[in-house]
């Protein structure tokens, strides 16, 4: 294929068609009428000698050739866009930009909350979309569904995506301060830990447990799970006026400051959690993305240095 004979605007339309799998929605994305988008699709089919989108029932599906085009086309258009945008640099005080960050509600509470306050003062035209964690965070990056994914490094130990460490935190055993589980103030025995009803944090239809609960399962520590909940932030509130206990990250307890709920050292050793930010290499040198990652790095460093652990 000789690029000299190709209208490069067609590639923008193709990118929208591959993402939306709909002529009308793709037209809306690129600002073309449905008839103009259909005409562009016809030209693209001639160009690639492939139908690209085929009807399956009442919907359109991508051919294998179209599927193979998604990633290289996205990378190429992203590089062109970044090059054009960086001609004038990036000024967070003046420039309008939108970023999407995928993170757990723990990371939103502890890290992204302070980041939002910082950006309100330093980058008034920046919009942040904070979206929930995904069971497939690497797909989020591949498909540009998120600019940055914040995940525990323990969950992505072999990722090929560029990344940087942000925060570490430790697990505490939390319960209502008046609970019967405390044989002594601020102490919980192994016997009480094993025999008490547990509140567990799990996400998704398969109730994927948090890293601490997964560690206990691997170690063969058997407990009775009485309640599961998907929101990490709700966990301390559900403990009040019950005999439930749970494993929760220390900063979540201190940030929420739930009255009557305390955290103590668990009677079993648990590995710390290490939050890390991941991004696609297509964004590594982008000035706006570099600025965002720098803000995350600096915000995390202040939190890491300023939080005293309970002794």
RAGIVEN-V899254 format. One record per pair of residues at least 12 apart in sequence whose C-alpha atoms are under 10 Angstrom apart, sorted by the first residue. I is the first residue (numbers start at 0). GAP is how many residues later the second one is. D is the distance in whole Angstrom. If there is no record, write none. Layout:
I:GAP:D + I:GAP:D
This chain:
0:46:8 + 0:47:9 + 4:42:10 + 5:37:10 + 5:38:10 + 5:41:8 + 6:36:10 + 6:37:10 + 8:21:10 + 8:31:9 + 9:27:9 + 9:30:7 + 9:31:8 + 9:33:8 + 9:34:7 + 9:37:10 + 10:29:10 + 10:33:8 + 10:62:8 + 10:63:10 + 10:65:10 + 10:66:8 + 11:14:10 + 11:17:10 + 11:18:8 + 11:61:9 + 11:62:9 + 11:65:8 + 12:13:7 + 12:14:8 + 12:16:9 + 12:17:7 + 12:18:10 + 12:19:9 + 12:24:7 + 12:27:7 + 12:28:8 + 12:31:9 + 13:12:9 + 13:16:10 + 13:23:9 + 13:26:8 + 13:27:7 + 13:30:7 + 13:38:9 + 13:52:9 + 13:55:9 + 13:56:9 + 13:59:9 + 14:15:10 + 14:51:10 + 14:54:9 + 14:55:7 + 14:56:10 + 14:58:7 + 14:59:7 + 14:62:9 + 15:12:9 + 15:13:7 + 15:14:7 + 15:58:10 + 16:12:9 + 16:13:10 + 16:20:9 + 16:24:8 + 16:35:9 + 16:36:8 + 16:43:10 + 16:45:9 + 16:49:10 + 16:53:10 + 17:34:8 + 17:35:8 + 17:43:9 + 17:44:7 + 17:45:10 + 17:48:7 + 17:49:8 + 17:51:8 + 17:52:7 + 17:55:10 + 17:56:10 + 18:43:10 + 18:51:8 + 18:55:10 + 18:124:9 + 19:40:9 + 20:31:10 + 20:32:7 + 20:33:9 + 20:38:8 + 20:39:6 + 20:40:7 + 20:41:7 + 21:12:10 + 21:15:10 + 21:31:9 + 21:37:8 + 21:38:7 + 21:39:9 + 22:12:9 + 22:13:10 + 22:14:6 + 22:15:6 + 22:17:10 + 22:18:8 + 22:30:10 + 22:37:9 + 23:12:10 + 23:13:8 + 23:14:9 + 24:12:10 + 25:12:10 + 26:13:10 + 40:12:9 + 47:17:9 + 47:18:9 + 48:16:10 + 49:13:8 + 49:14:10 + 49:15:7 + 49:16:8 + 50:12:7 + 50:14:9 + 50:15:9 + 51:12:8 + 51:13:7 + 51:14:5 + 51:15:8 + 51:17:10 + 52:12:10 + 52:13:7 + 52:14:10 + 69:72:10 + 69:73:9 + 70:71:7 + 70:72:8 + 70:73:10 + 73:68:9 + 73:69:8 + 73:70:9 + 73:208:9 + 74:67:10 + 74:69:10 + 74:205:10 + 74:206:10 + 74:207:6 + 74:208:10 + 75:206:9 + 77:66:10 + 77:204:7 + 77:205:8 + 77:208:10 + 78:203:7 + 78:204:8 + 78:206:10 + 78:207:9 + 80:205:10 + 81:200:9 + 81:201:8 + 81:203:9 + 81:204:6 + 81:205:8 + 81:206:9 + 82:202:10 + 82:203:8 + 82:204:10 + 84:201:9 + 84:202:9 + 84:203:9 + 85:199:10 + 85:200:8 + 85:201:7 + 85:202:9 + 88:197:10 + 88:198:7 + 88:199:9 + 89:196:9 + 89:197:6 + 89:198:6 + 89:199:10 + 89:200:10 + 89:201:9 + 90:32:9 + 90:196:9 + 90:197:8 + 90:200:9 + 91:27:9 + 91:30:7 + 91:31:5 + 91:32:8 + 91:33:8 + 91:34:7 + 91:196:8 + 91:199:8 + 91:200:9 + 92:26:9 + 92:28:9 + 92:29:6 + 92:30:5 + 92:31:7 + 92:32:7 + 92:33:9 + 93:28:10 + 93:29:7 + 93:30:8 + 93:31:7 + 93:32:9 + 94:28:8 + 94:29:9 + 94:30:6 + 94:31:7 + 94:193:9 + 95:27:8 + 95:28:8 + 95:29:5 + 95:30:5 + 95:31:8 + 96:26:9 + 96:27:10 + 96:28:7 + 96:29:5 + 96:30:6 + 96:31:9 + 96:191:8 + 97:27:9 + 97:28:6 + 97:29:5 + 97:30:6 + 97:31:7 + 97:49:10 + 97:190:10 + 98:27:8 + 98:28:6 + 98:29:5 + 98:30:6 + 98:31:9 + 98:47:8 + 98:48:6 + 98:49:8 + 98:189:9 + 98:190:9 + 98:193:8 + 99:27:9 + 99:28:6 + 99:29:5 + 99:30:6 + 99:31:7 + 99:44:9 + 99:45:7 + 99:46:5 + 99:47:5 + 99:48:7 + 99:49:9 + 100:27:7 + 100:28:6 + 100:29:5 + 100:30:6 + 100:31:9 + 100:32:9 + 100:39:10 + 100:44:9 + 100:45:6 + 100:46:6 + 100:47:5 + 100:48:6 + 100:49:7 + 100:176:10 + 100:178:10 + 101:27:8 + 101:28:6 + 101:29:5 + 101:30:6 + 101:31:5 + 101:32:8 + 101:35:8 + 101:38:8 + 101:39:10 + 101:43:9 + 101:44:6 + 101:45:8 + 101:46:6 + 101:47:5 + 101:48:6 + 101:49:8 + 101:175:10 + 101:176:10 + 102:27:7 + 102:28:7 + 102:29:6 + 102:30:5 + 102:31:8 + 102:34:10 + 102:43:10 + 102:45:9 + 102:46:6 + 102:47:5 + 102:48:7 + 102:49:10 + 102:172:10 + 102:174:9 + 103:26:9 + 103:27:8 + 103:28:6 + 103:29:5 + 103:30:9 + 103:45:10 + 103:46:8 + 103:47:8 + 103:48:10 + 103:127:9 + 103:128:8 + 103:129:10 + 104:25:9 + 104:26:9 + 104:27:7 + 104:28:8 + 104:125:10 + 104:126:7 + 104:127:6 + 104:128:7 + 104:129:10 + 104:147:10 + 105:125:9 + 105:126:6 + 105:127:7 + 105:142:10 + 105:143:8 + 105:145:9 + 105:146:7 + 105:149:10 + 106:26:10 + 106:43:8 + 106:44:9 + 106:45:10 + 106:60:9 + 106:125:10 + 106:144:10 + 106:145:9 + 106:168:8 + 107:22:8 + 107:23:9 + 107:24:9 + 107:42:10 + 107:125:10 + 108:123:10 + 108:124:8 + 108:142:9 + 108:143:7 + 108:146:8 + 108:147:9 + 109:57:10 + 109:141:7 + 109:142:7 + 109:144:10 + 109:145:7 + 109:146:9 + 109:190:9 + 109:193:8 + 110:55:9 + 110:56:8 + 110:140:10 + 110:164:10 + 110:185:8 + 110:186:10 + 110:188:7 + 110:189:6 + 110:191:10 + 110:192:8 + 110:193:10 + 111:16:10 + 111:18:9 + 111:184:8 + 111:187:9 + 111:188:9 + 112:186:10 + 113:182:10 + 113:185:7 + 113:186:9 + 113:188:10 + 113:189:9 + 114:13:10 + 114:177:10 + 114:180:7 + 114:181:7 + 114:183:9 + 114:184:6 + 114:185:9 + 115:12:8 + 117:177:9 + 117:181:8 + 118:173:10 + 118:176:9 + 128:17:9 + 128:18:10 + 129:16:9 + 130:14:10 + 130:15:8 + 130:18:10 + 131:17:10 + 132:16:8 + 132:17:8 + 132:18:8 + 132:70:9 + 133:15:9 + 133:17:10 + 133:69:9 + 133:70:9 + 134:68:9 + 134:69:8 + 134:73:9 + 136:12:7 + 136:13:9 + 136:14:8 + 136:18:10 + 136:19:9 + 136:141:9 + 137:18:9 + 137:21:8 + 137:22:9 + 137:23:8 + 137:140:9 + 137:141:9 + 137:142:9 + 139:139:10 + 139:140:9 + 140:20:9 + 140:137:8 + 140:138:6 + 140:139:6 + 140:140:9 + 140:141:10 + 141:19:10 + 141:137:9 + 141:138:7 + 141:139:10 + 141:140:10 + 142:137:10 + 143:135:10 + 143:136:8 + 143:138:10 + 145:132:10 + 145:133:8 + 145:134:9 + 146:131:9 + 146:132:6 + 146:133:7 + 146:136:8 + 146:142:8 + 146:145:10 + 146:146:10 + 147:15:9 + 147:128:10 + 147:129:6 + 147:130:6 + 147:131:5 + 147:132:8 + 147:135:10 + 147:141:9 + 147:144:9 + 147:145:8 + 148:14:9 + 148:127:8 + 148:128:6 + 148:129:5 + 148:130:6 + 148:131:9 + 149:13:9 + 149:14:10 + 149:15:10 + 149:16:9 + 149:125:7 + 149:126:6 + 149:127:4 + 149:128:6 + 149:129:9 + 150:14:10 + 150:15:10 + 150:122:10 + 150:123:8 + 150:124:6 + 150:125:6 + 150:126:7 + 150:127:8 + 151:13:9 + 151:14:10 + 151:15:9 + 151:16:9 + 151:59:9 + 151:121:6 + 151:122:5 + 151:123:4 + 151:124:6 + 151:125:9 + 152:12:8 + 152:13:10 + 152:120:8 + 152:121:6 + 152:122:6 + 152:123:6 + 152:124:9 + 152:125:9 + 153:57:8 + 153:118:10 + 153:119:7 + 153:120:7 + 153:121:9 + 153:122:9 + 154:56:8 + 154:118:10 + 154:119:10 + 154:120:10 + 155:120:9 + 155:122:10 + 158:119:9 + 159:118:10 + 159:119:10 + 159:120:9 + 159:121:10 + 160:116:10 + 160:117:6 + 160:118:6 + 160:119:6 + 160:120:7 + 161:115:9 + 161:116:6 + 161:117:6 + 161:118:7 + 161:119:6 + 161:121:10 + 161:122:8 + 162:113:7 + 162:114:5 + 162:115:4 + 162:116:6 + 162:117:9 + 162:118:10 + 162:121:10 + 162:130:10 + 163:111:9 + 163:112:6 + 163:113:6 + 163:114:7 + 163:115:9 + 163:129:9 + 163:132:10 + 163:133:8 + 164:109:7 + 164:110:6 + 164:111:4 + 164:112:6 + 164:113:9 + 164:132:8 + 164:135:9 + 164:136:10 + 165:108:7 + 165:109:6 + 165:110:5 + 165:111:7 + 165:130:8 + 165:131:6 + 165:132:9 + 165:133:9 + 165:134:5 + 165:135:7 + 165:137:9 + 165:138:8 + 166:106:8 + 166:107:6 + 166:108:5 + 166:109:7 + 166:110:10 + 166:130:9 + 166:132:10 + 166:133:6 + 166:134:8 + 166:135:10 + 166:136:8 + 166:137:6 + 166:138:10 + 167:81:10 + 167:83:10 + 167:104:7 + 167:105:6 + 167:106:4 + 167:107:6 + 167:108:9 + 167:132:9 + 167:135:10 + 167:136:7 + 168:79:10 + 168:80:6 + 168:81:7 + 168:82:7 + 168:83:10 + 168:102:9 + 168:103:6 + 168:104:5 + 168:105:7 + 168:106:8 + 168:135:9 + 168:138:10 + 168:140:9 + 169:42:10 + 169:77:10 + 169:78:8 + 169:79:6 + 169:80:6 + 169:81:8 + 169:95:10 + 169:100:8 + 169:101:7 + 169:102:5 + 169:103:6 + 169:104:9 + 169:139:9 + 169:140:10 + 170:40:10 + 170:41:7 + 170:75:10 + 170:76:6 + 170:77:6 + 170:78:5 + 170:79:6 + 170:80:9 + 170:81:10 + 170:92:9 + 170:93:9 + 170:94:8 + 170:95:8 + 170:98:9 + 170:99:7 + 170:100:8 + 170:101:7 + 170:102:8 + 171:40:10 + 171:74:8 + 171:75:6 + 171:76:6 + 171:77:6 + 171:78:6 + 171:79:10 + 171:81:9 + 171:90:9 + 171:91:5 + 171:92:5 + 171:93:5 + 171:94:6 + 171:95:10 + 171:98:9 + 171:138:9 + 172:14:10 + 172:15:8 + 172:20:9 + 172:72:7 + 172:73:6 + 172:74:5 + 172:75:6 + 172:76:9 + 172:77:9 + 172:89:8 + 172:90:5 + 172:91:5 + 172:92:6 + 172:93:5 + 172:94:8 + 172:95:10 + 173:12:10 + 173:14:10 + 173:25:10 + 173:61:9 + 173:62:7 + 173:65:8 + 173:70:9 + 173:71:6 + 173:72:5 + 173:73:6 + 173:74:7 + 173:75:9 + 173:76:9 + 173:79:8 + 173:87:7 + 173:88:6 + 173:89:4 + 173:90:6 + 173:91:9 + 173:92:9 + 174:13:10 + 174:23:10 + 174:24:10 + 174:60:10 + 174:61:8 + 174:62:10 + 174:63:9 + 174:64:6 + 174:65:7 + 174:66:9 + 174:67:8 + 174:68:7 + 174:69:6 + 174:70:5 + 174:71:7 + 174:72:9 + 174:73:10 + 174:85:9 + 174:86:6 + 174:87:6 + 174:88:7 + 174:89:9 + 175:60:9 + 175:61:9 + 175:62:9 + 175:63:6 + 175:64:5 + 175:65:6 + 175:66:7 + 175:67:7 + 175:68:8 + 175:69:8 + 175:82:10 + 175:83:9 + 175:84:6 + 175:85:5 + 175:86:6 + 175:87:9 + 176:62:10 + 176:63:8 + 176:64:9 + 176:65:10 + 176:66:10 + 176:82:9 + 176:83:5 + 176:84:5 + 176:85:6 + 176:86:9 + 177:62:9 + 177:63:8 + 177:64:9 + 177:65:8 + 177:82:8 + 177:83:9 + 177:84:10 + 178:60:9 + 178:61:9 + 178:62:7 + 178:63:7 + 178:64:5 + 178:65:8 + 178:66:9 + 178:81:10 + 178:82:9 + 179:12:9 + 179:16:9 + 179:62:9 + 179:63:6 + 179:64:10 + 180:12:8 + 180:14:9 + 180:15:7 + 180:16:10 + 180:62:7 + 180:63:9 + 180:64:8 + 181:61:10 + 181:82:10 + 184:79:9 + 185:76:8 + 185:77:8 + 185:78:6 + 185:79:8 + 186:76:9 + 186:77:6 + 186:78:7 + 186:79:8 + 186:80:9 + 187:76:8 + 187:77:8 + 187:78:7 + 187:79:7 + 188:76:10 + 188:77:8 + 188:78:6 + 188:79:9 + 189:76:8 + 189:77:5 + 189:78:7 + 190:76:9 + 191:53:10 + 191:75:9 + 192:30:8 + 192:31:10 + 192:51:10 + 192:52:8 + 192:53:9 + 192:73:8 + 192:74:7 + 192:75:9 + 193:27:8 + 193:28:7 + 193:29:5 + 193:30:8 + 193:73:10 + 194:27:9 + 194:28:7 + 194:29:7 + 195:27:8 + 195:28:7 + 195:29:9 + 195:30:9 + 195:47:7 + 195:48:7 + 195:49:7 + 195:50:10 + 196:26:8 + 196:27:6 + 196:28:6 + 196:29:5 + 196:30:8 + 196:45:10 + 196:46:7 + 196:47:5 + 196:48:7 + 196:49:9 + 197:25:7 + 197:26:6 + 197:27:5 + 197:28:5 + 197:29:7 + 197:30:9 + 197:41:10 + 197:45:9 + 197:46:5 + 197:47:5 + 197:48:6 + 197:49:9 + 198:25:9 + 198:26:6 + 198:27:6 + 198:28:5 + 198:29:6 + 198:30:8 + 198:36:8 + 198:37:10 + 198:39:8 + 198:40:8 + 198:44:10 + 198:45:6 + 198:46:6 + 198:47:5 + 198:48:8 + 198:49:10 + 199:12:10 + 199:13:8 + 199:24:10 + 199:25:7 + 199:26:8 + 199:27:6 + 199:28:5 + 199:29:7 + 199:30:9 + 199:32:9 + 199:35:8 + 199:44:10 + 199:45:9 + 199:46:6 + 199:47:7 + 199:48:9 + 200:12:9 + 200:26:9 + 200:27:6 + 200:28:5 + 200:29:6 + 200:30:7 + 200:31:6 + 200:32:10 + 200:33:9 + 200:34:7 + 200:45:8 + 200:46:9 + 200:47:9 + 201:25:10 + 201:26:6 + 201:27:6 + 201:28:5 + 201:29:8 + 201:30:8 + 202:25:9 + 202:26:8 + 202:27:5 + 202:28:8 + 202:29:9 + 203:25:10 + 203:26:7 + 204:25:10 + 206:21:8 + 206:22:9 + 206:23:8 + 207:22:9 + 208:19:9 + 208:20:10 + 208:21:9 + 209:22:9 + 209:37:9 + 209:38:9 + 210:36:10 + 210:59:9 + 210:60:9 + 210:61:9 + 210:62:8 + 211:35:7 + 211:36:8 + 211:37:9 + 211:57:10 + 211:58:6 + 211:59:7 + 211:60:9 + 211:61:9 + 212:33:9 + 212:34:8 + 212:57:9 + 214:54:10 + 214:55:7 + 214:56:8 + 215:52:9 + 215:53:9 + 215:54:8 + 220:47:9 + 224:19:9 + 224:20:10 + 224:21:9 + 225:18:8 + 225:19:10 + 226:17:9 + 226:19:10 + 231:16:8 + 231:17:9 + 231:20:8 + 232:15:10 + 232:19:7 + 232:20:9 + 232:22:10 + 232:23:8 + 233:22:10 + 234:12:9 + 234:13:8 + 234:17:9 + 234:18:9 + 235:12:8 + 235:16:9 + 235:17:7 + 235:20:8 + 235:21:9 + 235:22:7 + 235:23:9 + 235:24:9 + 235:25:7 + 235:26:9 + 235:27:10 + 236:19:9 + 236:20:10 + 236:21:7 + 236:22:9 + 236:23:9 + 236:24:8 + 237:23:10 + 238:19:10 + 238:21:9 + 238:22:7 + 238:23:10 + 239:18:9 + 239:19:8 + 239:20:7 + 239:21:7 + 239:22:10 + 240:19:8 + 240:20:9 + 244:18:10 + 245:17:9 + 245:20:10 + 246:16:9 + 246:17:10 + 246:18:10 + 246:19:8 + 246:23:10 + 247:15:8 + 248:14:9 + 248:23:9 + 248:24:8 + 249:12:10 + 249:13:7 + 249:14:9 + 249:57:10 + 249:58:10 + 249:59:8 + 249:60:8 + 250:52:10 + 250:56:8 + 250:57:10 + 250:58:9 + 253:53:9 + 253:55:10 + 253:56:10 + 262:47:9 + 263:46:8 + 263:47:9 + 264:45:9 + 264:46:8 + 274:25:10 + 275:21:10 + 276:16:8 + 276:19:9 + 276:20:9 + 277:15:10 + 278:14:9
